[in-house]
Amino acid sequence: MQKARIGVTGLAVMGRNLARNLARHGHPVAVHNRTATRTKALVDQFGAEGTFLPAETPEQLVSSLERPRRLVIMVKAGGATDAVIDEFAPLLEPGDMIVDGGNANFADTRRRESALRERGLHFVGTGISGGEEGALHGPSIMPGGSAESYEALGPLLEDISAKVDGTPCCTHVGPDGAGHFVKMVHNGIEYADMQLIAESYDLLRHAAGLAPAEIAEVFRTWNTGRLESYLVEITAEVLAHTDAATGKPFVDVVLDQAEQKGTGRWTVQTALDLGVPVSGIAEAVFARSVSGHAALREASQSLPGPSRTGNADSGFADAVEKALYASKIVAYAQGFHEIQAGSAEYGWNIDLGAMATIWRGGCIIRARFLDRIRAAYETDPETPTLLTDAHFAEALGEAQDAWREVVSVATRLGIPAPGFSTALAYYDSLRATRLPAALTQAQRDYFGAHTYRRTDREGTYHTLWGADRTEVSG
């Protein structure tokens, strides 16, 4: 009886395409779904693409796998994932592995990995980016878990991943929840990137007066230079598209309420726990939230503001390009800072340059720009922020006048640009030799005796504000 090298349970679009990708690469794959008709449909429709071993029950799926068994679960995050684990774990033997390819919260992954490790099983929380097309043609894959599990699983994942210059967009990220942590931050950066692109479009339309089709051409031009990326590419396609039903630009018939599935929010919540400032990512999450509060926005339509009619000159598009690139540097710097802090907090020893390498292809944020990030971490793996890398520091210096002008134009015309303005504020905060946080800490000492440190000597101190205002040791 033929054995499968790997199994996939959960055959919705992502699971089905991942199974097809494995089969196309010559790996016999066992497939299973709670609803057996979906399994049959996969084999009937795509059976010629490779070797599929359909299984009607969990027991049949497990028995069809070679040892060590590699079982990929592609189901909804949360309770559904726990239910599938509880169903399959008793059927497995020590040394076997369960691979969670969904968008799980990394804290859940750490819990599951610990529990299954006690049973002798490997749990591999694996971030997969690229959507349904990536799952089929080659995604960026971010597996966590034990080094031992990667020895058995890694070659398969590297084989089906995207390749850039012959290098697989897959690597072992680190222990327990490291893979899902990195995928979470990837998605947070994706939120920021998309928000900055949206603001660029808004400014070109309402400050420069360009039509969507004209803006599409601007983005196509940008995509031939340093902003070359998947997101800029598809932005041009969307803006050039005309709605068949109305003849209007497609972007004008889409309801302006952006939804979200939670990974961006998790990125911000986790950053708060780690004490890492990811203001650009946070603003992107909040921008989606604002867009969805239709009643609040409707009630605010009568609020006064300036005319949105702009008279930007012909060079404004170039200024927006510089502001976009500079703000993008900030967003990625914040994301990599969070990965760095998470790695230190949980002892994961994540290679930041390797993360930039595997994001160059397959994933949603794939871009030429990531080569520069990879090079930055090769030059200095311990760099505290990408902003101080020589290449990026030079780019920021060249962009800052245009960046400030774009934020100024947005403010003057009442065009919301929270991504651009927050990125600039973060940049200026890091540049500042002294921040008003001194006053904030003094206030905290006044009302809560929280103490403070001085600039001229060591130690902590408290001023007796309610008495004679003498200073005492904290």
Disulfide bonds with the S-S distance in Angstrom:
none
